[in-house]
Amino acid sequence: MALARRDYLDVIDLPTRRAYIPLAMATATSEQQLGPLLRQWRERRRLSQLELALEAGISARHLSFVETGRSKPGRDILLGVLGKLDVPFREQNGLLLAAGHAPAFPERPLGGPELEPVREALDLILKGHDPYPAFAVDRAWNLVAANSSTKALTSAADVEPALLEPPVNVLRVSLHPRGLGSLVVNLAGWRAHFLERLERQIALTGDGQLAALAEEIAGYPIPAAESGRDTLGPVQFRLPDGAELSFFGMFATFDTPFDVTSSELAVELLFPADRATATALTERTRQAR
């Protein structure tokens, strides 16, 4: 089983590639009413109209009129409100459309010339992290790219073919009992960890696809966590050849994204939690070349 090809340029979303196919995400359109959508975002952030108005530098009366449909905000005012609500770029575009304004943030293909600097940055991070696993995902946790160490680590696993149908979802493959989940010793604890992360992500984005993914993962038939474990600890793999590997991770995003695509990319970096794991990874990566 291979989660990714070696060449990063073979896993970006070019029309002829199948390794990374981004799913269309639901967002607001010009046919939807701005007021109810804006109120949903304000309530999701647990702000009163007065609190949001003060932060955005507008009157609470005007904000109330916008939410009830009695007033239409100007583009700059709406962008200011959405920024204070920390609404993701994709949803900001949708809300602008619902208000009759043009989107503010372009959504460019990752394989296009405009995002070549982003591809180069990801390439530098992923290749530079070898011989330890690293991979990039989009907002839905679909695989965008992975380094050679990730390929070497996952190639020995017997993964159900349906889990590898594009777009390959990293959480689904990693946690499903017929995926890499069969190799994770402390699977129950790590499923709980990623469900918490998904819940935080859903609260931030309001993404229904992420909610469906969380519901799916929560339903996997996974044994209960061992009693007496108060802390999560490193993720532990027991490979079919008997080798045991232990990792801790680091999650990174672009701090200054300039379009929808780059704003939704993230990189997961795995580091060996002990010397035996570091030695084993170095050797496996050498053998895979």
C-alpha positions in Angstrom: 0.0 0.0 0.0 1.3 3.5 -0.9 -0.2 6.7 0.4 1.7 8.9 -2.0 4.1 8.9 -4.8 7.7 10.1 -4.3 7.5 13.1 -6.6 5.5 15.8 -5.0 4.5 17.2 -8.4 2.7 13.9 -9.0 0.2 14.4 -6.2 -1.0 17.9 -6.7 -4.4 18.6 -8.2 -3.6 18.7 -11.9 -6.5 17.5 -14.0 -4.8 14.3 -15.1 -3.7 13.3 -11.6 -5.8 11.1 -9.3 -3.8 11.1 -6.1 -5.3 14.4 -4.9 -8.8 15.4 -6.0 -10.2 18.1 -3.8 -13.9 17.8 -2.9 -16.2 20.6 -3.6 -17.2 22.2 -0.3 -20.6 23.7 0.4 -20.6 27.4 0.9 -23.1 30.3 0.8 -24.3 31.5 -2.6 -26.0 34.7 -3.9 -29.3 32.8 -3.6 -29.0 32.6 0.2 -29.8 35.4 2.6 -26.9 37.1 4.3 -28.6 38.0 7.5 -29.3 34.4 8.8 -25.8 33.3 7.7 -24.1 36.2 9.5 -26.1 35.5 12.6 -25.1 31.9 12.6 -21.4 32.9 12.5 -21.9 35.4 15.3 -23.6 32.8 17.5 -21.0 30.2 16.6 -18.4 32.6 18.0 -20.6 33.3 21.0 -20.7 37.0 20.6 -23.6 39.4 21.1 -24.5 41.9 18.5 -23.1 44.7 20.7 -19.8 42.8 21.2 -19.3 42.2 17.5 -20.4 45.7 16.6 -17.8 47.2 19.0 -15.0 45.0 17.7 -15.9 45.7 14.0 -16.3 49.5 14.6 -19.9 49.7 13.5 -23.2 50.4 15.3 -25.1 47.5 16.9 -28.2 49.0 15.2 -26.6 48.6 11.7 -25.5 45.0 12.5 -29.0 44.2 13.7 -30.5 45.6 10.5 -28.1 43.5 8.4 -29.0 40.3 10.3 -32.7 40.9 9.9 -32.3 41.8 6.2 -33.3 45.4 6.6 -29.9 46.7 5.5 -27.2 45.6 3.1 -23.6 46.2 4.3 -20.9 47.6 2.1 -18.2 45.3 1.0 -15.5 46.7 3.2 -17.7 46.8 6.3 -18.8 43.2 5.7 -15.1 42.1 5.3 -14.3 43.8 8.6 -17.1 42.0 10.4 -16.1 38.7 8.9 -12.5 39.2 9.8 -13.5 39.9 13.5 -15.5 36.6 13.4 -12.5 34.8 12.1 -14.5 33.3 9.2 -12.4 31.2 6.9 -11.6 32.6 3.4 -13.9 30.1 1.6 -16.9 31.1 3.8 -16.1 34.8 3.5 -16.4 34.5 -0.2 -19.7 32.8 0.1 -21.1 35.5 2.5 -19.9 38.2 0.1 -21.8 36.5 -2.7 -24.9 36.3 -0.5 -24.6 40.1 0.0 -24.2 40.7 -3.7 -20.5 41.4 -3.7 -17.7 39.8 -5.5 -15.5 37.3 -3.7 -12.4 38.7 -2.0 -10.1 35.7 -2.0 -9.2 33.8 -5.2 -9.3 30.0 -5.2 -6.4 28.9 -7.4 -5.5 25.3 -8.4 -2.5 24.1 -6.4 -0.9 23.0 -9.7 -1.2 26.4 -11.2 1.7 28.9 -11.7 0.4 31.3 -9.1 0.9 28.8 -6.3 4.3 27.6 -7.4 5.9 29.2 -4.3 3.4 27.3 -2.1 4.3 24.0 -3.8 8.0 24.8 -3.4 7.5 25.5 0.3 5.6 22.3 0.9 8.2 20.4 -1.1 11.0 21.9 1.0 9.3 20.9 4.2 8.3 17.4 3.2 11.6 16.4 1.6 13.6 18.1 4.3 11.8 16.0 7.0 13.0 12.7 5.6 13.7 10.1 7.0 10.8 10.9 9.2 7.1 10.8 7.9 5.5 14.0 6.8 2.4 14.8 4.7 0.2 17.7 3.6 -3.6 17.7 3.7 -6.4 20.0 2.7 -9.2 21.2 5.0 -11.0 17.9 4.7 -7.9 15.9 5.6 -7.5 14.7 2.0 -4.0 13.8 1.1 -2.2 16.5 -1.0 1.4 15.2 -0.8 3.7 13.0 1.3 7.4 12.4 1.6 9.2 9.1 0.8 9.4 8.1 4.5 5.6 8.1 4.7 5.5 5.8 1.7 8.1 3.5 3.2 6.2 3.4 6.5 2.8 2.6 5.0 3.8 0.3 2.2 3.9 -2.8 4.4 0.3 -2.3 5.6 -2.6 -4.3 4.1 -5.2 -1.5 3.5 -8.7 -2.2 2.2 -8.6 -0.9 -1.4 -11.8 1.2 -1.0 -10.0 3.4 1.6 -7.4 4.2 -1.1 -10.0 5.5 -3.6 -9.2 9.2 -4.4 -9.4 11.5 -2.7 -7.5 9.6 0.0 -8.5 10.8 3.4 -5.7 10.6 5.8 -7.8 10.3 9.0 -10.0 7.6 7.4 -7.0 5.5 6.3 -5.1 6.1 9.6 -7.9 5.3 12.0 -10.0 2.7 10.2 -9.5 -0.9 11.5 -9.1 -2.1 7.9 -6.6 0.6 7.3 -3.5 1.7 9.2 -5.6 1.6 12.4 -4.9 -2.2 12.6 -1.3 -1.3 13.3 -1.9 1.4 16.0 -1.4 0.0 19.4 -3.1 2.9 21.2 -5.8 3.4 18.6 -8.7 4.3 20.9 -6.8 7.1 22.5 -5.7 8.5 19.2 -9.2 8.3 17.7 -10.5 10.3 20.7 -7.7 12.8 20.1 -8.5 13.4 16.4 -12.2 13.5 17.1 -11.5 16.4 19.5 -9.4 18.1 16.8 -12.2 17.6 14.3 -14.8 19.1 16.7 -12.6 22.2 17.1 -12.2 22.5 13.3 -15.9 22.1 12.8 -16.6 24.9 15.3 -14.2 27.1 13.4 -15.4 26.4 9.9 -19.0 25.1 10.2 -18.0 22.5 7.6 -20.7 19.8 7.2 -18.3 17.4 5.4 -16.0 17.5 8.5 -19.0 16.8 10.7 -19.8 13.8 8.5 -16.2 12.6 8.7 -16.2 12.9 12.5 -19.5 10.9 12.8 -18.0 8.2 10.5 -14.8 7.9 12.6 -16.7 7.9 15.9 -18.6 4.8 14.5 -15.5 2.7 13.8 -15.5 -0.6 15.8 -12.4 0.1 17.9 -11.8 -1.5 21.3 -12.0 0.8 24.4 -8.9 2.5 25.6 -6.9 0.9 28.3 -7.9 1.8 31.8 -5.5 3.9 33.9 -4.2 5.9 31.0 -4.7 9.6 31.8 -2.4 11.0 29.1 -2.3 10.2 25.4 1.4 9.7 24.9 3.1 9.0 21.5 1.3 7.1 18.8 2.6 3.6 18.7 2.7 1.3 15.6 3.3 -2.4 15.6 4.2 -3.4 12.0 3.5 -6.8 10.5 7.2 -7.7 10.7 7.1 -7.1 14.5 8.8 -3.7 14.5 7.5 -1.2 16.9 7.6 2.5 16.1 6.6 5.5 18.3 6.0 9.1 17.2 5.0 12.5 18.4 3.7 15.1 15.9 3.7 18.7 14.9 0.9 20.4 12.9 1.7 23.4 10.8 -0.3 25.8 8.6 0.4 28.9 6.6 0.3 32.0 8.8 -0.2 34.4 5.9 -2.2 32.6 3.2 -3.1 34.7 0.2 -5.9 32.6 -1.3 -8.5 29.9 -0.4 -6.3 27.0 -1.4 -3.3 27.9 0.7 -5.4 28.9 3.6 -6.8 25.3 3.8 -3.5 23.5 3.6 -1.7 22.0 6.6 1.3 19.8 7.2 1.7 17.0 9.7 5.2 16.2 10.8 6.0 13.0 12.7 9.1 12.7 14.9 10.6 9.6 16.4 9.7 9.4 20.1 12.7 7.1 20.9 16.1 6.2 19.4 14.9 2.8 18.2 12.3 4.4 16.0 14.7 6.9 14.6 17.2 4.1 13.6 14.4 1.9 12.1 13.1 4.8 10.0 16.5 5.6 8.6 17.0 2.0 7.6 13.6 1.6 6.1 13.9 4.7 4.0 17.4 3.6 2.8 16.0 0.2 1.7 13.0 1.8 -0.1 15.3 3.9 -2.4 
